C-alpha cells in the first residue's frame, strides 16, 4: 500500500518506533541555479584577471571570491 497514512498506521508506528523528524533538505531557494553558478564563475574570472572589468568590479570580485 502506498499513499498517505494516519499517524497510527505509518511504517514507523507499526514497527513500534517514533516518527523520524524532517531534516534540513533542500528548498527551491537553496538549490543552485544556472544564473547563480555563472555569476560565481564570472566573479572568479574577473578576480583572476582573465576577464576585463573596471577596477571597482575587479576589487569587488576579489573580495567576493576571497582572492587577493
Steps between C-alpha positions, in 0.01 A plus 500: 500500500628841406364839591427719800434322827369606837763533776395168656564303181829634369780244453689641800191485726425143397861402576475667842748777419453877536445702186817645351533877503529680167854597408627825353461388140516731202250767423467657157664813642819313598552303180766645273366644180686547173487877552662483844757248382598714202523808725750315720705388201488855364617644836788251507605595148492870588689444827773303321540769236391275211198717430517874447311721741520830682734533795205518738342182358839326515541588870142392581552168321823442689322565830207275406718206397760541773784563256768756568 
